[in-house]
Amino acid sequence: MEARTNHLANSTRLESLDQFRGYTVAGMYLVNFLGAYTLVTSWLPNLKHHNTFCSYADTIMPQFFFAVGFGFRLTLLKRFQSATYSQAYQRVIRRILGLLLVALVFHGLSGNYESWEKLQQAGWWQVLEGAFYRNFFQTLTHIAFASLWVAPVIACSWQVRLSYLIFSAILHVILSANFYYDWVMAVRGIDGGPLGFLSWSIVVLCGSFAYDILSKHSFSSLQNEEQPHSAPAIKMHELMVLRQLVTYGMGLMALGYFVSCINQITPPNTTNTLTTWKDLLVEPPFVPPTDAVNMWTMSQRAGSVSYMIFSSGFCFLVFALFYAVADVLRIRLGVLRTLGVNALAAYILHDLVNNTLKPFCPKDSPAWYAFLFFGLSFTICYLFLRNFEKQKIYFRL
């Protein structure tokens, strides 16, 4: 267990993390509103979830998990300074159970029984089995289970967390190879299905590594907004953080891509003619595949390991950008701050607003009309969240 005191855990808020979360919320609003529209299929295909490659839409959800991993490690280490391990972890469990309750109400369950007779005929086991296999396992549920899964190691050394990450990835691969990939794709599971927490934990733990990078090099530049950037040491600190974030990002993106290339030498693609090394490569991420897909293909629906590794790297790069802009250059956007400091409320709110507006915006609407309604949805959500911010109302678990 690693409970060392550091400057970052003692600081108030990290502006880059709020801006990063705000961008993620804004991206979610964009792809969740426009992703089902005909205009997206025709000329903005990367705003849609395809589940056979990593589109832009598929980069959004991992960023929530990345921020969760960063914040989880930060807050737990900070809590260790004023509470025992037992007290700190009791609070963690309570918060996770609270999030699962919110997920139950918000995401709902699968199944519909039109009469008491049909409910009795189904039997309690069939009702329970059917209720939890699909709808419940969406974003909030995945965050809760992934957080619970990594909780035993989130405060440990990087070696322990890396070992746990590798173990989780291997376990997901073994289960996928034996039965899970075929099952989750057949039932059209959502974001990895019931066992998705195994691979989502990859992104959560990578977020904790991002925390380590900033914590290791953090001192006055992360805490004191008033101090000028005149000391060479501060510039060196910023360069070191950026270099490590970018290095991690590029390395993980490359690794995720090469893992996806295992597709070329595994069923159903074992009959492919491989004459040069280029034949071993699949299409780049963000490009639809030409060969048959399998468990190695980047897929948000399958929660594939290749997708999670690549997405984690992409998260590092995006976070590096916001670190450079928000923490180094001190350029912050108020709209991103408002979305970022109340991400849970933003997530819940956008579905309610969209359900109200979308009936008046058909899926075959022209681009100008669809974007008009997206702007209206975004504005309504922002106004609610800005009002919450002014009144210091924050939805946190």
Secondary structure as the mmCIF struct_conf table of DSSP 4:
data_model
#
loop_
_struct_conf.conf_type_id
_struct_conf.id
_struct_conf.beg_label_comp_id
_struct_conf.beg_label_asym_id
_struct_conf.beg_label_seq_id
_struct_conf.end_label_comp_id
_struct_conf.end_label_asym_id
_struct_conf.end_label_seq_id
HELX_RH_AL_P HELX_RH_AL_P1 HIS A 7 ASN A 10
BEND BEND1 SER A 11 THR A 12
HELX_RH_AL_P HELX_RH_AL_P2 GLU A 15 LEU A 34
TURN_TY1_P TURN_TY1_P1 GLY A 35 ALA A 36
BEND BEND2 TYR A 37 TYR A 37
HELX_RH_AL_P HELX_RH_AL_P3 THR A 38 TRP A 43
HELX_RH_3T_P HELX_RH_3T_P1 PRO A 45 LEU A 47
BEND BEND3 LYS A 48 LYS A 48
BEND BEND4 ASN A 51 PHE A 53
TURN_TY1_P TURN_TY1_P2 TYR A 56 TYR A 56
HELX_RH_3T_P HELX_RH_3T_P2 ALA A 57 THR A 59
HELX_RH_AL_P HELX_RH_AL_P4 ILE A 60 PHE A 80
TURN_TY1_P TURN_TY1_P3 GLN A 81 SER A 82
BEND BEND5 ALA A 83 ALA A 83
HELX_RH_AL_P HELX_RH_AL_P5 TYR A 85 HIS A 107
BEND BEND6 SER A 110 SER A 110
BEND BEND7 GLU A 114 SER A 115
HELX_RH_AL_P HELX_RH_AL_P6 TRP A 116 ALA A 122
HELX_RH_AL_P HELX_RH_AL_P7 TRP A 124 PHE A 132
BEND BEND8 TYR A 133 ARG A 134
TURN_TY1_P TURN_TY1_P4 ASN A 135 PHE A 136
BEND BEND9 GLN A 138 GLN A 138
HELX_RH_AL_P HELX_RH_AL_P8 THR A 139 VAL A 150
TURN_TY1_P TURN_TY1_P5 ALA A 151 ALA A 155
BEND BEND10 CYS A 156 CYS A 156
HELX_RH_AL_P HELX_RH_AL_P9 TRP A 158 LEU A 175
HELX_RH_PI_P HELX_RH_PI_P1 SER A 176 TYR A 180
HELX_RH_AL_P HELX_RH_AL_P10 TYR A 181 ALA A 186
TURN_TY1_P TURN_TY1_P6 VAL A 187 ARG A 188
BEND BEND11 ILE A 190 ILE A 190
TURN_TY1_P TURN_TY1_P7 ASP A 191 GLY A 192
HELX_RH_3T_P HELX_RH_3T_P3 GLY A 193 LEU A 195
TURN_TY1_P TURN_TY1_P8 GLY A 196 GLY A 196
HELX_RH_AL_P HELX_RH_AL_P11 PHE A 197 HIS A 217
BEND BEND12 PHE A 219 PHE A 219
HELX_RH_AL_P HELX_RH_AL_P12 SER A 220 GLN A 223
TURN_TY1_P TURN_TY1_P9 GLU A 225 GLU A 226
BEND BEND13 GLN A 227 GLN A 227
TURN_TY1_P TURN_TY1_P10 HIS A 229 SER A 230
BEND BEND14 ALA A 231 ALA A 231
HELX_RH_AL_P HELX_RH_AL_P13 PRO A 232 SER A 260
HELX_RH_3T_P HELX_RH_3T_P4 CYS A 261 ILE A 265
BEND BEND15 THR A 266 THR A 266
TURN_TY1_P TURN_TY1_P11 PRO A 267 PRO A 268
BEND BEND16 ASN A 269 ASN A 269
TURN_TY1_P TURN_TY1_P12 THR A 270 THR A 271
BEND BEND17 ASN A 272 ASN A 272
BEND BEND18 THR A 276 THR A 276
HELX_RH_3T_P HELX_RH_3T_P5 TRP A 277 LEU A 280
HELX_LH_PP_P HELX_LH_PP_P1 GLU A 283 PRO A 284
TURN_TY1_P TURN_TY1_P13 PRO A 285 PHE A 286
BEND BEND19 VAL A 287 VAL A 287
BEND BEND20 THR A 290 ASP A 291
HELX_LH_PP_P HELX_LH_PP_P2 ALA A 292 VAL A 293
TURN_TY1_P TURN_TY1_P14 MET A 295 TRP A 296
BEND BEND21 THR A 297 THR A 297
TURN_TY1_P TURN_TY1_P15 GLN A 300 GLY A 303
HELX_RH_AL_P HELX_RH_AL_P14 VAL A 305 PHE A 322
HELX_RH_PI_P HELX_RH_PI_P2 TYR A 323 VAL A 328
BEND BEND22 LEU A 329 LEU A 329
HELX_RH_AL_P HELX_RH_AL_P15 GLY A 334 GLY A 340
TURN_TY1_P TURN_TY1_P16 VAL A 341 ASN A 342
HELX_RH_AL_P HELX_RH_AL_P16 ALA A 343 LEU A 357
HELX_RH_3T_P HELX_RH_3T_P6 LYS A 358 PHE A 360
BEND BEND23 CYS A 361 CYS A 361
TURN_TY1_P TURN_TY1_P17 LYS A 363 ASP A 364
HELX_RH_AL_P HELX_RH_AL_P17 ALA A 367 LYS A 390
TURN_TY1_P TURN_TY1_P18 GLN A 391 LYS A 392
#
